[in-house]
Amino acid sequence: MKKILNISSSINGENSFSTKLSNAIIEKLQENNPDSEVIAKDLAKHPLPHLEAVHFTSFNTPDEARTAAQKEALQFSDQAVKELFDADAIVIGIGLYNFGIPSTLKSWIDHIARAGVTFSYADGYPKGLVVGKKVYLAIASGGVYTEGPMVEYDFTENYLRKTLGFLGLTDITTFRVEGLMMPQLAENAFPKVLHTIEEFTF
């Protein structure tokens, strides 16, 4: 493993439990791969622009026909796609916001999901083109969404698994720190997931 792409999306920065969880995953990865390089992208501090018409049209316009405005708009996507292809592993930190992912993370996905670049319909069927990479999802939530009555309210993990899988990123492992806003669970929530990471074979 040479490059680890770390995508963080929490508005709470280093105080974020999804960021702390991502850091714990990366630490384990680096223990096994001491020469690896971490490419950190903080989407809260440096968000990609929400998808607009100029971005979408630039995706679907041949390079030689693109206007100057389209080429400028395409820079965000080109950089994000290059980082994705260059990475051997991708660690994504996600805070569960209103039952879903942060809008900044959705924007990142909108910029990396490009027909003919990261997926293709060339054979008449969708085919992911970003292959041979490992993905780790680090999800933090105030409540518990993996079991009990709130399971149906979780639109983070399944969405990411389907969307990233569509691009070819199917080797996905999820770690979750849950119950951070629940007094009976909060104190042990993070130590519990750290133990899980320690026991996991990276």
C-alpha positions as CSV (number, residue, x, y, z in Angstrom):
1,M,0.0,0.0,0.0
2,K,1.5,3.3,-1.1
3,K,-1.2,6.0,-0.8
4,I,-4.1,6.3,1.7
5,L,-6.7,8.9,0.7
6,N,-8.4,10.3,3.8
7,I,-11.7,12.0,3.1
8,S,-13.1,13.8,6.2
9,S,-16.5,15.6,6.1
10,S,-17.3,16.6,9.7
11,I,-17.8,20.2,10.6
12,N,-16.2,19.5,14.0
13,G,-12.7,19.1,12.7
14,E,-10.3,17.2,15.0
15,N,-13.0,17.1,17.7
16,S,-15.1,15.0,15.4
17,F,-15.6,11.3,16.4
18,S,-15.7,10.3,12.7
19,T,-12.3,12.1,12.3
20,K,-10.9,10.4,15.4
21,L,-12.2,7.0,14.1
22,S,-10.6,7.7,10.7
23,N,-7.3,8.5,12.3
24,A,-7.5,5.2,14.3
25,I,-8.0,3.3,11.1
26,I,-5.2,5.1,9.3
27,E,-2.9,4.5,12.3
28,K,-3.5,0.7,11.9
29,L,-3.0,0.8,8.2
30,Q,0.3,2.6,8.6
31,E,1.5,0.1,11.2
32,N,1.3,-2.5,8.5
33,N,2.5,-0.2,5.8
34,P,5.0,2.2,7.3
35,D,6.1,3.7,4.0
36,S,2.5,4.7,3.0
37,E,1.6,8.3,2.3
38,V,-1.7,9.9,3.6
39,I,-3.4,12.4,1.3
40,A,-5.9,14.3,3.5
41,K,-8.9,16.1,2.1
42,D,-11.0,18.0,4.6
43,L,-14.3,18.7,2.8
44,A,-15.6,20.9,5.7
45,K,-12.7,23.3,5.3
46,H,-12.2,22.9,1.5
47,P,-15.6,21.8,0.1
48,L,-16.0,21.0,-3.6
49,P,-18.7,23.2,-5.2
50,H,-22.2,21.7,-5.4
51,L,-22.9,20.4,-8.8
52,E,-24.0,23.1,-11.2
53,A,-24.8,23.1,-14.9
54,V,-21.3,24.1,-15.9
55,H,-19.8,21.1,-14.1
56,F,-22.3,18.7,-15.6
57,T,-21.9,19.9,-19.1
58,S,-18.1,19.9,-18.8
59,F,-18.2,16.2,-17.9
60,N,-20.1,15.5,-21.1
61,T,-18.2,17.7,-23.5
62,P,-15.1,16.4,-25.3
63,D,-11.9,18.0,-24.1
64,E,-11.2,19.7,-27.4
65,A,-14.7,21.3,-27.4
66,R,-14.7,22.6,-23.8
67,T,-14.9,26.3,-23.2
68,A,-12.5,28.1,-20.8
69,A,-15.3,28.2,-18.2
70,Q,-15.9,24.4,-18.5
71,K,-12.2,23.6,-18.2
72,E,-11.9,25.8,-15.1
73,A,-15.0,24.1,-13.6
74,L,-13.6,20.7,-14.4
75,Q,-10.5,21.2,-12.3
76,F,-12.3,20.2,-9.1
77,S,-13.5,17.0,-10.5
78,D,-10.3,16.1,-12.2
79,Q,-8.3,16.6,-9.0
80,A,-10.7,14.5,-7.0
81,V,-10.8,11.7,-9.6
82,K,-7.0,11.7,-9.8
83,E,-6.7,11.3,-6.0
84,L,-9.2,8.5,-6.1
85,F,-7.3,6.6,-8.8
86,D,-4.0,7.2,-7.2
87,A,-5.0,5.8,-3.8
88,D,-4.6,2.2,-2.7
89,A,-6.9,2.7,0.2
90,I,-9.7,5.2,0.9
91,V,-10.8,6.1,4.4
92,I,-14.0,8.2,4.6
93,G,-15.1,9.9,7.8
94,I,-18.8,10.4,8.0
95,G,-21.0,12.1,10.6
96,L,-24.6,11.1,10.4
97,Y,-26.4,14.4,9.8
98,N,-30.2,14.3,9.7
99,F,-30.1,10.5,8.9
100,G,-27.7,11.0,5.9
101,I,-24.2,12.0,4.8
102,P,-23.0,15.6,5.0
103,S,-23.7,17.7,1.8
104,T,-20.0,18.3,1.3
105,L,-19.5,14.5,1.0
106,K,-22.3,14.3,-1.5
107,S,-20.6,17.0,-3.6
108,W,-17.4,15.0,-3.6
109,I,-19.3,12.0,-4.9
110,D,-21.0,14.1,-7.5
111,H,-17.6,15.2,-8.8
112,I,-16.1,11.7,-8.8
113,A,-19.1,9.9,-10.4
114,R,-18.3,10.5,-14.1
115,A,-19.5,8.5,-17.0
116,G,-16.6,7.2,-19.1
117,V,-14.1,8.0,-16.3
118,T,-15.1,6.3,-13.1
119,F,-17.9,4.2,-14.6
120,S,-19.0,3.1,-18.0
121,Y,-22.0,1.9,-20.0
122,A,-19.8,0.9,-22.9
123,D,-21.1,-2.7,-23.0
124,G,-24.7,-1.7,-22.4
125,Y,-24.4,-2.3,-18.7
126,P,-23.0,-0.2,-15.9
127,K,-19.4,-1.1,-15.0
128,G,-17.3,0.5,-12.3
129,L,-13.8,1.6,-13.4
130,V,-12.2,2.3,-10.0
131,V,-11.1,-1.1,-9.0
132,G,-8.5,-2.9,-6.8
133,K,-8.8,-0.5,-3.9
134,K,-9.9,-0.9,-0.2
135,V,-12.4,1.4,1.3
136,Y,-13.0,2.0,5.0
137,L,-16.1,3.9,6.2
138,A,-15.8,5.6,9.6
139,I,-19.3,6.5,10.7
140,A,-20.2,8.4,13.8
141,S,-23.7,9.0,15.1
142,G,-25.4,10.3,18.2
143,G,-27.9,7.5,18.2
144,V,-27.8,3.8,17.4
145,Y,-28.6,2.9,13.8
146,T,-27.3,-0.6,13.3
147,E,-30.0,-2.2,15.4
148,G,-33.3,-1.3,17.0
149,P,-36.0,1.1,15.9
150,M,-33.7,3.6,14.2
151,V,-32.2,1.2,11.6
152,E,-34.6,2.3,8.9
153,Y,-33.5,5.9,9.4
154,D,-29.9,5.3,8.5
155,F,-29.2,6.5,5.0
156,T,-25.4,6.7,5.3
157,E,-23.8,3.2,4.9
158,N,-26.2,1.7,2.4
159,Y,-26.0,4.8,0.2
160,L,-22.2,4.8,0.2
161,R,-21.9,1.1,-0.4
162,K,-24.2,1.3,-3.4
163,T,-22.7,4.5,-4.8
164,L,-19.1,3.6,-4.3
165,G,-19.8,0.1,-5.5
166,F,-21.3,1.5,-8.7
167,L,-17.9,3.0,-9.3
168,G,-16.1,-0.3,-8.7
169,L,-15.3,0.2,-5.1
170,T,-16.8,-2.9,-3.7
171,D,-14.2,-3.9,-1.0
172,I,-15.7,-1.9,1.8
173,T,-15.3,-2.3,5.6
174,T,-17.4,-0.2,8.0
175,F,-16.5,0.9,11.5
176,R,-19.1,2.8,13.5
177,V,-19.1,4.7,16.8
178,E,-22.7,5.0,17.9
179,G,-24.7,6.3,20.8
180,L,-22.5,9.4,21.3
181,M,-25.6,11.4,22.5
182,M,-27.0,8.7,24.6
183,P,-25.9,9.0,28.3
184,Q,-26.0,5.2,28.9
185,L,-23.7,4.6,25.9
186,A,-21.6,7.7,25.3
187,E,-18.8,6.9,27.7
188,N,-18.0,3.5,26.2
189,A,-18.9,4.2,22.6
190,F,-15.5,5.2,21.3
191,P,-13.4,2.7,23.4
192,K,-15.7,0.0,22.0
193,V,-15.0,0.8,18.4
194,L,-11.3,1.2,19.1
195,H,-11.3,-2.3,20.5
196,T,-12.9,-3.5,17.3
197,I,-10.2,-1.8,15.2
198,E,-7.5,-3.4,17.3
199,E,-9.0,-6.8,16.7
200,F,-9.5,-6.3,13.0
201,T,-7.0,-7.8,10.5
202,F,-5.9,-4.9,8.2
